[in-house]
């Protein structure tokens, strides 16, 4: 008799396809977001470094993001930081860009 069955994990190709499937509400599954914060105006911002990252470290390059507020929603993978930023810095950039003046 073998042990308990392991859950079937998606292949790397399936995971990449799901990350860039813009038909879904979020390009990443909730457990895949590396950083989440709530801004002073009540907006929720989620970010993850494209290719993966570790909280507290600085990264340049592309970021996945999801910005959600009562009256506004934006998501994508088109945030690119040529200068290295932390996840918190990237979330602040997303919020600044999507908060009306």
N, C-alpha and C positions, 0 to 999 in steps of 0.2 A: 504494500500500500504506500503510495506517495503522499507527501505532505499537502498542505492546503494549496490550492491553485493560485498563482500570482495573477493580478489583474493584467489585462492586455494593454500595453502601452502603445500609443501611436508611434508610427515610424517617424524618423526625422523629416521625411518629405511631407507626411501628413501634418506634422506640427507646423512646419514652415507654411504650408498652404493655409492652415487655419489662422495663422498669425496675420496673413495678408488678405483674408477673405473679408472684404468690406461690405458684404451683404449682411453680415451679422452685426449686432449692436456693439460688440467689443472685438477688436482684432485679436486680443489675448483672452484666455480663460481667466476668471477671477484669481485663481491661485497662482497664475503666472506673472502677475504684476509684481515688480520688485519694490515699488515704493508708492505709498498712498498718503495724501494729506488733505485736510480741509482748510481752505483759505478763509480769511476774516469775513469775506462776503458770502460765505456758505458754499462756495463752489468746491466740488471734490475733484482732485487732480490725481491721476494715476500715471506713473511713468515706469518704463523699463528700458534698459540699454539694448539696442539691437545687437544680437549676438550674445547677450547676457552680461551681467555686471555684478559687482559686490557693493553693497551700501557703504558709504563713507569714502569710497575711492573716487578718483577723478577720471573722467572719460571724455574724449573728444569723439565726434562722429554722430551717427544717427540714433534717434530715440523714438520709441513708441510712446504715444500719450493718449489719454482720455480725459477730457475736461467736461464736467457736467454741473450745470446750475439750473435752477428752476426754468429759466427762460432761454437757455442756450446749451448746446451740446456740440462738441467737436472731438474728433479722434483722428489718428493717423500715425504715420511713421516718417513724416517729412520734416521733423525737427532735427536740424543738423547743427551741432556746435563745433566750430573749428578750434575753439579753445576748450580745454578740459573743464568739465563741470561735474559736480556731484549730482546724485538723484534729486536732492532737495533743490539745488540750483536749477536743474532742468524743469522741475515742477513749477518753480517761480517764474521761469521764462514763459511756460505755457499759460499760466494764469495771467501774467502781464499782457500777453498777446491777445487773449480772449476776453479780458475784462473791458467793457466799454468805458470810454473816457468820461 
